[in-house]
Amino acid sequence: MLVEEIFDKFSTDLRTYADSETVFGEAIDLGDAKVVPICKLSVGYGGGGGEGKEPSGKNEGSGGSGSGGGVGGGLSIEPVGVIVSKDGEVSVATIGGKESKLKSLIDMIPETVEKITESRTSGEDKEE
């Protein structure tokens, strides 16, 4: 199978996963609210091919030409939030992930700077 054929097969298979129904899940009724899950779809793939030729020099006659090819890929589906519809109002609620971890770290900066400053100040007091 040629590399191009492999890529075509892979991209065809990928299209079956990467559709709106994958990103926006089926609506769920929860009491008087309707909830639609939202997912993040990440895709990566690559491939390559090669050719060979007759060896030259002292190894002449010990081999022939060759070829090779291959593709690889990955797909990740991660829940990131929900759309909530209730009483005619629509809202989006995110699910804690990398973004919320980063926000937590950023929120800790002022407190951390204060602790470092206090530590240095108390260290200077001890030296005097």
Phi and psi in degrees as GROMACS dihedral restraints (atoms count N, CA, C in turn):
[ dihedral_restraints ]
;  ai    aj    ak    al  type     phi  dphi    fc
    3     4     5     6     1   -73.5    20    10
    4     5     6     7     1   156.3    20    10
    6     7     8     9     1   -57.6    20    10
    7     8     9    10     1   -40.9    20    10
    9    10    11    12     1   -60.5    20    10
   10    11    12    13     1   -41.0    20    10
   12    13    14    15     1   -65.9    20    10
   13    14    15    16     1   -38.2    20    10
   15    16    17    18     1   -65.0    20    10
   16    17    18    19     1   -44.7    20    10
   18    19    20    21     1   -61.0    20    10
   19    20    21    22     1   -42.2    20    10
   21    22    23    24     1   -60.7    20    10
   22    23    24    25     1   -45.6    20    10
   24    25    26    27     1   -62.8    20    10
   25    26    27    28     1   -43.7    20    10
   27    28    29    30     1   -63.8    20    10
   28    29    30    31     1   -45.3    20    10
   30    31    32    33     1   -67.6    20    10
   31    32    33    34     1   -32.9    20    10
   33    34    35    36     1   -65.1    20    10
   34    35    36    37     1   -45.2    20    10
   36    37    38    39     1   -63.2    20    10
   37    38    39    40     1   -38.6    20    10
   39    40    41    42     1   -62.5    20    10
   40    41    42    43     1   -39.0    20    10
   42    43    44    45     1   -60.5    20    10
   43    44    45    46     1   -28.9    20    10
   45    46    47    48     1   -69.5    20    10
   46    47    48    49     1   -26.4    20    10
   48    49    50    51     1   -91.0    20    10
   49    50    51    52     1   -37.3    20    10
   51    52    53    54     1   -89.7    20    10
   52    53    54    55     1    70.9    20    10
   54    55    56    57     1  -128.2    20    10
   55    56    57    58     1   172.9    20    10
   57    58    59    60     1   -62.6    20    10
   58    59    60    61     1   -27.6    20    10
   60    61    62    63     1   -70.5    20    10
   61    62    63    64     1   -21.2    20    10
   63    64    65    66     1   -79.7    20    10
   64    65    66    67     1   -41.3    20    10
   66    67    68    69     1   -75.9    20    10
   67    68    69    70     1   -45.3    20    10
   69    70    71    72     1  -109.7    20    10
   70    71    72    73     1   111.6    20    10
   72    73    74    75     1   -71.8    20    10
   73    74    75    76     1   178.1    20    10
   75    76    77    78     1   -72.0    20    10
   76    77    78    79     1   138.5    20    10
   78    79    80    81     1   -62.5    20    10
   79    80    81    82     1   140.7    20    10
   81    82    83    84     1  -120.7    20    10
   82    83    84    85     1   130.6    20    10
   84    85    86    87     1   -86.6    20    10
   85    86    87    88     1   121.7    20    10
   87    88    89    90     1  -123.0    20    10
   88    89    90    91     1    95.8    20    10
   90    91    92    93     1    63.2    20    10
   91    92    93    94     1  -123.8    20    10
   93    94    95    96     1   -96.0    20    10
   94    95    96    97     1    12.8    20    10
   96    97    98    99     1  -114.4    20    10
   97    98    99   100     1   152.1    20    10
   99   100   101   102     1  -116.0    20    10
  100   101   102   103     1   130.4    20    10
  102   103   104   105     1  -120.7    20    10
  103   104   105   106     1   131.4    20    10
  105   106   107   108     1  -119.0    20    10
  106   107   108   109     1   116.5    20    10
  108   109   110   111     1   -70.1    20    10
  109   110   111   112     1   144.7    20    10
  111   112   113   114     1  -119.5    20    10
  112   113   114   115     1   133.0    20    10
  114   115   116   117     1  -122.6    20    10
  115   116   117   118     1   153.1    20    10
  117   118   119   120     1  -100.4    20    10
  118   119   120   121     1   129.8    20    10
  120   121   122   123     1  -109.3    20    10
  121   122   123   124     1   120.5    20    10
  123   124   125   126     1  -117.8    20    10
  124   125   126   127     1   132.8    20    10
  126   127   128   129     1  -133.3    20    10
  127   128   129   130     1   139.8    20    10
  129   130   131   132     1  -148.1    20    10
  130   131   132   133     1   139.0    20    10
  132   133   134   135     1  -156.4    20    10
  133   134   135   136     1   160.9    20    10
  135   136   137   138     1  -162.7    20    10
  136   137   138   139     1   171.7    20    10
  138   139   140   141     1  -169.3    20    10
  139   140   141   142     1   178.7    20    10
  141   142   143   144     1  -172.0    20    10
  142   143   144   145     1   172.2    20    10
  144   145   146   147     1  -147.7    20    10
  145   146   147   148     1   171.0    20    10
  147   148   149   150     1  -157.1    20    10
  148   149   150   151     1   168.4    20    10
  150   151   152   153     1  -139.5    20    10
  151   152   153   154     1   162.2    20    10
  153   154   155   156     1  -126.0    20    10
  154   155   156   157     1   179.7    20    10
  156   157   158   159     1  -150.3    20    10
  157   158   159   160     1   172.5    20    10
  159   160   161   162     1   -58.9    20    10
  160   161   162   163     1   134.6    20    10
  162   163   164   165     1   -69.6    20    10
  163   164   165   166     1   152.9    20    10
  165   166   167   168     1  -119.7    20    10
  166   167   168   169     1   171.0    20    10
  168   169   170   171     1    81.4    20    10
  169   170   171   172     1  -147.0    20    10
  171   172   173   174     1   -68.4    20    10
  172   173   174   175     1   -19.6    20    10
  174   175   176   177     1   -88.6    20    10
  175   176   177   178     1     7.8    20    10
  177   178   179   180     1   -57.4    20    10
  178   179   180   181     1   135.2    20    10
  180   181   182   183     1    87.5    20    10
  181   182   183   184     1    -3.8    20    10
  183   184   185   186     1   -96.2    20    10
  184   185   186   187     1     2.6    20    10
  186   187   188   189     1  -162.6    20    10
  187   188   189   190     1  -178.6    20    10
  189   190   191   192     1  -134.6    20    10
  190   191   192   193     1  -163.0    20    10
  192   193   194   195     1   -91.9    20    10
  193   194   195   196     1   164.3    20    10
  195   196   197   198     1  -148.8    20    10
  196   197   198   199     1   176.0    20    10
  198   199   200   201     1  -150.7    20    10
  199   200   201   202     1   164.3    20    10
  201   202   203   204     1  -164.0    20    10
  202   203   204   205     1   161.3    20    10
  204   205   206   207     1  -170.3    20    10
  205   206   207   208     1   162.2    20    10
  207   208   209   210     1  -175.2    20    10
  208   209   210   211     1   161.9    20    10
  210   211   212   213     1  -136.3    20    10
  211   212   213   214     1   157.5    20    10
  213   214   215   216     1  -147.3    20    10
  214   215   216   217     1   156.4    20    10
  216   217   218   219     1  -164.9    20    10
  217   218   219   220     1   169.1    20    10
  219   220   221   222     1  -147.9    20    10
  220   221   222   223     1   154.9    20    10
  222   223   224   225     1  -138.5    20    10
  223   224   225   226     1   131.9    20    10
  225   226   227   228     1  -128.3    20    10
  226   227   228   229     1   130.2    20    10
  228   229   230   231     1  -119.2    20    10
  229   230   231   232     1   120.9    20    10
  231   232   233   234     1  -128.7    20    10
  232   233   234   235     1   126.5    20    10
  234   235   236   237     1   -67.5    20    10
  235   236   237   238     1   134.1    20    10
  237   238   239   240     1  -124.0    20    10
  238   239   240   241     1   -14.3    20    10
  240   241   242   243     1   175.7    20    10
  241   242   243   244     1  -173.2    20    10
  243   244   245   246     1  -141.6    20    10
  244   245   246   247     1   148.8    20    10
  246   247   248   249     1  -100.8    20    10
  247   248   249   250     1   126.9    20    10
  249   250   251   252     1  -115.4    20    10
  250   251   252   253     1   126.9    20    10
  252   253   254   255     1  -117.0    20    10
  253   254   255   256     1   119.5    20    10
  255   256   257   258     1  -149.6    20    10
  256   257   258   259     1   131.7    20    10
  258   259   260   261     1    52.6    20    10
  259   260   261   262     1    41.3    20    10
  261   262   263   264     1    77.6    20    10
  262   263   264   265     1     2.9    20    10
  264   265   266   267     1  -114.0    20    10
  265   266   267   268     1   144.2    20    10
  267   268   269   270     1  -118.9    20    10
  268   269   270   271     1   134.1    20    10
  270   271   272   273     1  -138.7    20    10
  271   272   273   274     1   162.3    20    10
  273   274   275   276     1  -119.5    20    10
  274   275   276   277     1   129.6    20    10
  276   277   278   279     1  -117.2    20    10
  277   278   279   280     1   125.9    20    10
  279   280   281   282     1   -87.9    20    10
  280   281   282   283     1   154.0    20    10
  282   283   284   285     1  -100.2    20    10
  283   284   285   286     1   130.5    20    10
  285   286   287   288     1   -54.3    20    10
  286   287   288   289     1   126.9    20    10
  288   289   290   291     1  -146.2    20    10
  289   290   291   292     1  -145.3    20    10
  291   292   293   294     1   -60.3    20    10
  292   293   294   295     1   -38.2    20    10
  294   295   296   297     1   -63.0    20    10
  295   296   297   298     1   -42.9    20    10
  297   298   299   300     1   -71.0    20    10
  298   299   300   301     1   -30.8    20    10
  300   301   302   303     1   -66.7    20    10
  301   302   303   304     1   -41.6    20    10
  303   304   305   306     1   -63.7    20    10
  304   305   306   307     1   -43.2    20    10
  306   307   308   309     1   -61.0    20    10
  307   308   309   310     1   -41.0    20    10
  309   310   311   312     1   -61.5    20    10
  310   311   312   313     1   -41.7    20    10
  312   313   314   315     1   -63.9    20    10
  313   314   315   316     1   -43.3    20    10
  315   316   317   318     1   -63.7    20    10
  316   317   318   319     1   -40.3    20    10
  318   319   320   321     1   -63.9    20    10
  319   320   321   322     1   -25.9    20    10
  321   322   323   324     1   -81.1    20    10
  322   323   324   325     1   -13.7    20    10
  324   325   326   327     1   -57.2    20    10
  325   326   327   328     1   -51.1    20    10
  327   328   329   330     1   -57.8    20    10
  328   329   330   331     1   -43.0    20    10
  330   331   332   333     1   -64.2    20    10
  331   332   333   334     1   -40.9    20    10
  333   334   335   336     1   -65.7    20    10
  334   335   336   337     1   -44.0    20    10
  336   337   338   339     1   -61.2    20    10
  337   338   339   340     1   -41.4    20    10
  339   340   341   342     1   -62.0    20    10
  340   341   342   343     1   -43.1    20    10
  342   343   344   345     1   -65.1    20    10
  343   344   345   346     1   -40.2    20    10
  345   346   347   348     1   -64.8    20    10
  346   347   348   349     1   -43.2    20    10
  348   349   350   351     1   -61.8    20    10
  349   350   351   352     1   -45.1    20    10
  351   352   353   354     1   -62.2    20    10
  352   353   354   355     1   -40.7    20    10
  354   355   356   357     1   -63.0    20    10
  355   356   357   358     1   -44.0    20    10
  357   358   359   360     1   -65.6    20    10
  358   359   360   361     1   -41.4    20    10
  360   361   362   363     1   -64.7    20    10
  361   362   363   364     1   -44.2    20    10
  363   364   365   366     1   -68.6    20    10
  364   365   366   367     1   -29.8    20    10
  366   367   368   369     1   -68.5    20    10
  367   368   369   370     1   -37.8    20    10
  369   370   371   372     1   -69.0    20    10
  370   371   372   373     1   -37.1    20    10
  372   373   374   375     1   -62.3    20    10
  373   374   375   376     1   -38.3    20    10
  375   376   377   378     1   -68.2    20    10
  376   377   378   379     1   -32.1    20    10
  378   379   380   381     1   -73.0    20    10
  379   380   381   382     1   -25.7    20    10
